[in-house]
């Protein structure tokens, strides 16, 4: 489950230098994974990184998982005050980039990835339960959607998910978290 999960491992190399990452490839395809398991895995990785004298950075993921870490849902409050930076991208640019990423992943072989998972015995119901890419691609492979229908419905679903994530982060602010929103400039990257 590489393409549909958005691992984008090539992004973990900057100017020829590999950036270490954690919590990728920690569950088998078809395995149930939830917030509680994520928090357990996060704490193990966090403790390991800190024990080596390094500064961990929690980057990406859903708002629920990030807030779970920050709120100390496993009984630890050591992350409170852990600086929150958000990237503010204009809505139309975000939509455009999401669409471009979807088509790029389709070209990279996302359909074949899902077909391979089904061939390996991962139940269709499990893939559908993962939502978004795996849900719509599995339904396409099973013949419930045409290719064009699948792409259209998946694009809508991804845009809706992105909107819900932004709503979650705004909700985090209402729940007491301060997020330092940085404007995104397409040519310059992030700016203050």
N, C-alpha and C positions, 0 to 999 in steps of 0.2 A: 504494500500500500504506500507507494511513493508519490505518484503524480497527483492522485485525487486528494491526498492529505496535505499537499502543498509543502512538502519538505524543502524543496528548493535548495538542496545542499550546496549548489554552486555559489549561492549567496554567502556562504560561510568562508569565503576566501576573498581577501582584499589585498590588492597589490602583490599577489603571489604568496601571501601569508595566510595560513589556515587559522580560522578562528575556532577555538574549541566550543563545542555545544554539548548539551545534555538533554535527556528526556525525549530523544528521537529513537525510534525502533525499540521501544520498551515493552510493547505488547504484540502478540501474534495476530495476524489477520483473522477476523471473526471473533476475537476475544472481546468480552465486555469490559469496558473501561469507563470509570466515572470520576467525579470530583474527589471522592474519598481516596481512591487509589492514586489520583494525580497528586494530592496533597502529601501522601506518604512518600511517593517517588520524589517529589520536589524537595521535601525535607532531607531525604538521604543525599540528594545531589548538592543541596545547599550546604549541609554540614561537611561534605567532602571538599567542596570548593573552599570554604572558609578555613578548614583545617590545613589546607595547602597554602594559606596566606594570600589567597586571591579574592578579588571583589566580584561576587556574582551579579549578573544583570538578568532580570526576568524580562524577557522580550517576547511580545506576541502572545498568541493564545486568546481564548475568549475572555470576556469581561468577568464571567462567573468564576473561572479558574483563577484569574488574577486577584479578584476581590477575595476569594477563598484564602489565598496565601496572605494577603494583607490583613485580613480580619483574624487570622490565626485560628481557623476553624478546627485545627488539631490541638488546640490548647496552648499555642505559642503566640506571644505578642511581640516577638523580636523583630518583626518586619514593619511594624507600625512606624511611620515616618520615613520606609523603604522607598526617595524622590520619584514622583510620577511624571512622566513626560508623554504627552500625546501629540500626534502629528495631525494637524488640521489641514485637510485637503479639500478644496472646493468640491461640492457634491457632484457636479458634472464631470470633473476630472476623475474623481473616485469611480464613478460609474463607467467611464471610458476605460480606465485601467483594469477594472474587474472584468469587463467584457473582453479586453485584449488578453488577459491572463487565462480566461476560460478557453478561448480559441487556441491559444498557444498550448495549453495542456491537452486539448483534443488532438492537436497536431503531434504532440509528443507521444501519443499512444495511450491516452487514458482509457479509451474503450477497450483496447487489448489488455490493459492492466486489469480491468474489472472482469473481462471474459476469462483471463487466466486465474483470477481468484475463485471464480465459480468452478472452473475446471479442476482446481486443487481441492474442491470440496467445501469451500466456505459457503454456508447456506445463503441463498438469495435473501431470505428474511433478515438475516444478520446484516448484510450489506445495505438493505433498504433501511434498516433501523439506524444506520450511521448517518443517514440524511444527506442532503445536498448532492454532491457529485455521485457518490456511490448509490444513492437511492434512484436518481434519474437514469444513470447509465445502466443499472441492473434492470430497471423496468424496460429500457430500450432493448437490451439484449434478450429479455424474455418476450419481446414482441408487443408490449403494452403501448409503446410509443413508436412513431416513426423517428428517424434520426433528426429531422427538422423540428418535430414537436418536442423531442427531448432537449435539444439545444435551447429552444425558445423557453420552455418551462424552467429549465435549469438556470438560465440567465436571470429570469425573473426571481427565482428563489434565492439566488446568490445576492442579488441586489437587496432583496427584502432582509436577508440575514445581516448584511452590512449595515443597513439602516437600524436594525434591532441592536446591533453591537454599539453603534453610536449612542442610541438611546440608553443602553446599559451604562456606558461611561458617563453620560450626563447624570444618570441616576446615582452613580457613585459619588459624583460631586454633591448632589443633594443629600447623600448619606454621610457627608463629612470629609470626603477625600478631596485634596487639592491636586488638580491635574494641571501641569504647566503645558498649555497648548502651544505648540510651535507651528508657525505657518510653513507650508510646503511650497517651494518654488521649483517648478519643473526643471529649470536650467541650473539653479544653484543648489538644489536639494533642500535641506531643512534650514530655516533661518530663525533668528530670535524674534 
